[in-house]
Amino acid sequence: MARINIKKYITDHHIAFEKIMVRINKGLISDSENFNMYRYISELGFRTPAIINSLKIFIRDFKDVPSVSVTRLNSEQIYSALEIHSLPWQPSSDSSKLVKEFKFNSFKETFAFMGSISTIADEMHHYPKWTQKENVVTVEITTPECSGVSVKDILLAYSMEQLANEVSSTQIATVCDGPKVIDTQILQNWNSNFSKTEEMLQSFQKTTAQL
């Protein structure tokens, strides 16, 4: 199944729809062309909300994560989730785990990052597999309960990304220092990403309804 870049898909077709509507209003497009285009876009458009709904969990506290039921995400869902949250991670070849290598400027930054993630992982009861060598941390994340990648892995990856960015932009004096970003900020941004994607989708659907 082809990978869907949700944000790009919606944006590109929204622009295309505007151009098509101009052609329709000017009588420059036939009914058969209009029907074929609408059928093609609708088939993809109906699939997009289902993908978003399968990924969407609104979290107020990391301590609530252990109670979230999980199912294994397929490759299309994984790529869509990574795109929604702008995560530069890669799934393994069998889509059973997420992988990434983090590089920091110093040994102190590396341990500040790992310490901050350990706190969140403990609250989630969901732990990464990682190896550390000097300023590099190599991470693998998977969900044993479903023998693959779940939304919990996406959330942990997102949290790690936020904290890594914060560590890199913060003056870390000792390994005991941590980034200034707090849990509520991470979760607010996480929840907001779904809302923004759904707003784009609603605009997309409104445009298709005009055709």
C-alpha positions in Angstrom: 0.0 0.0 0.0 1.3 3.4 -1.0 2.5 5.8 1.7 0.2 8.8 2.3 1.7 12.1 3.4 -1.4 13.5 5.0 -0.6 17.1 5.3 0.9 17.3 1.8 -1.9 15.3 0.3 -4.6 17.6 1.8 -2.7 20.8 0.9 -1.9 19.8 -2.7 -5.5 18.7 -3.4 -7.0 21.7 -1.8 -5.0 23.9 -4.2 -6.0 21.6 -7.1 -9.6 21.8 -6.1 -9.5 25.6 -6.3 -8.1 25.5 -9.8 -10.6 22.9 -10.8 -13.5 24.9 -9.5 -12.4 27.9 -11.6 -12.4 25.6 -14.7 -15.9 24.3 -13.8 -17.3 27.8 -13.3 -15.8 28.8 -16.7 -17.3 25.7 -18.3 -13.8 24.4 -19.2 -14.2 21.0 -17.7 -16.6 18.2 -18.8 -19.0 16.4 -16.5 -17.1 13.1 -17.1 -13.8 14.7 -16.2 -15.4 16.1 -13.0 -16.9 12.8 -12.0 -13.7 10.8 -12.6 -11.6 13.3 -10.6 -14.2 13.4 -7.8 -14.3 9.6 -7.5 -10.5 9.3 -7.4 -10.2 12.0 -4.7 -13.1 10.6 -2.7 -11.6 7.1 -2.5 -8.4 8.5 -1.0 -10.2 11.1 1.1 -12.4 8.6 2.8 -9.4 6.6 3.9 -7.6 9.6 5.4 -10.0 10.2 8.3 -9.9 6.6 9.2 -6.2 6.7 9.4 -6.2 9.7 11.7 -8.9 8.2 14.0 -6.8 5.0 14.4 -3.9 7.1 15.6 -5.6 9.8 17.7 -5.3 9.7 21.4 -5.6 12.8 23.5 -3.4 12.6 26.6 -3.5 14.9 29.6 -0.9 13.1 31.8 1.8 10.6 30.9 0.6 8.5 33.9 -2.6 7.9 31.9 -0.7 6.1 29.1 -0.5 2.6 30.8 -4.3 2.4 30.6 -4.4 3.1 26.8 -5.3 0.0 24.8 -3.0 -0.7 21.9 -3.1 -2.4 18.5 -0.2 -2.9 16.1 -0.1 -0.1 13.5 0.5 -1.1 9.8 3.1 0.7 7.7 0.6 3.2 6.3 -0.5 4.2 9.8 3.1 4.4 11.0 4.2 6.7 8.2 1.1 8.8 8.6 1.7 9.2 12.4 5.3 10.2 11.8 4.2 12.8 9.3 1.4 14.2 11.5 3.9 14.8 14.3 6.9 15.7 12.0 9.0 13.0 13.4 12.3 12.1 11.6 12.2 8.5 12.7 12.2 5.4 10.6 10.3 2.1 11.0 12.2 -1.1 10.7 11.9 -3.1 7.5 9.2 -5.3 9.0 7.4 -2.3 10.7 7.9 -3.9 14.1 9.8 -1.0 15.7 10.9 2.6 15.3 14.5 3.6 15.2 16.6 6.7 15.4 20.1 7.9 16.3 20.4 11.1 18.4 23.7 13.0 18.3 24.5 15.6 21.0 27.2 18.2 21.4 28.6 16.8 24.6 28.5 13.9 27.0 26.6 16.1 29.5 23.8 16.8 27.0 23.6 13.1 26.2 23.0 12.1 29.8 20.6 15.0 30.5 18.5 13.8 27.5 18.5 10.2 28.7 17.6 11.2 32.3 14.7 13.3 31.1 13.4 10.5 28.9 13.7 8.0 31.7 11.3 10.0 33.9 8.7 10.1 31.1 9.2 6.4 30.2 8.7 5.4 33.8 5.4 7.4 34.0 4.3 5.7 30.7 5.5 2.3 31.8 6.8 2.1 28.3 10.5 1.9 27.8 12.9 2.4 24.9 15.8 0.1 24.0 18.9 2.2 23.6 22.6 2.2 23.5 24.9 5.1 24.3 28.4 5.7 23.1 30.0 9.1 23.8 27.6 11.7 22.5 25.4 9.4 20.5 22.2 7.5 21.6 20.8 4.9 19.3 17.1 4.2 20.1 14.6 1.4 19.2 11.0 1.5 20.3 8.4 -1.2 20.1 5.3 -2.4 22.0 5.6 -6.0 23.3 1.8 -6.2 24.0 1.1 -6.1 20.2 4.5 -7.3 18.9 4.9 -4.1 16.8 4.6 -0.4 16.7 1.7 1.2 18.6 0.5 4.7 19.3 2.5 4.5 22.6 5.7 4.2 20.6 4.7 7.3 18.5 4.1 9.3 21.7 7.4 8.2 23.2 9.2 9.1 20.0 7.5 12.4 19.9 8.5 13.1 23.6 12.1 12.1 22.9 12.2 14.5 19.9 10.8 17.4 21.9 13.3 16.8 24.7 16.3 16.3 22.4 15.5 19.6 20.7 15.3 21.3 24.0 18.5 19.8 25.3 20.4 20.9 22.2 19.2 24.5 22.7 19.8 24.7 26.4 23.0 25.3 28.3 23.7 22.0 30.1 26.2 22.5 32.9 26.1 19.1 34.5 24.7 15.6 33.7 22.1 16.3 36.3 20.6 19.3 34.4 17.5 18.7 32.4 15.7 20.6 29.6 13.2 23.2 30.7 10.3 21.9 28.7 7.6 20.3 30.9 5.3 17.4 30.4 2.2 19.5 29.9 3.9 21.4 27.0 4.8 18.2 25.3 1.3 16.8 25.6 -0.4 20.0 24.6 1.7 20.1 21.4 0.9 16.4 20.8 -2.8 16.9 21.1 -2.6 20.1 19.0 -1.0 18.2 16.1 -4.1 16.0 15.7 -6.4 19.1 15.9 -4.5 20.9 13.3 -4.5 17.9 11.0 -8.3 17.5 11.5 -8.9 21.2 10.7 -7.0 20.7 7.4 -9.0 17.6 6.7 -12.3 19.4 7.4 -11.3 22.2 4.9 -10.4 19.5 2.4 -13.8 17.8 2.8 -15.6 21.1 2.5 -13.9 21.7 -0.7 -14.7 18.3 -2.1 -18.4 18.8 -1.2 -18.5 21.7 -3.7 -17.6 19.4 -6.6 
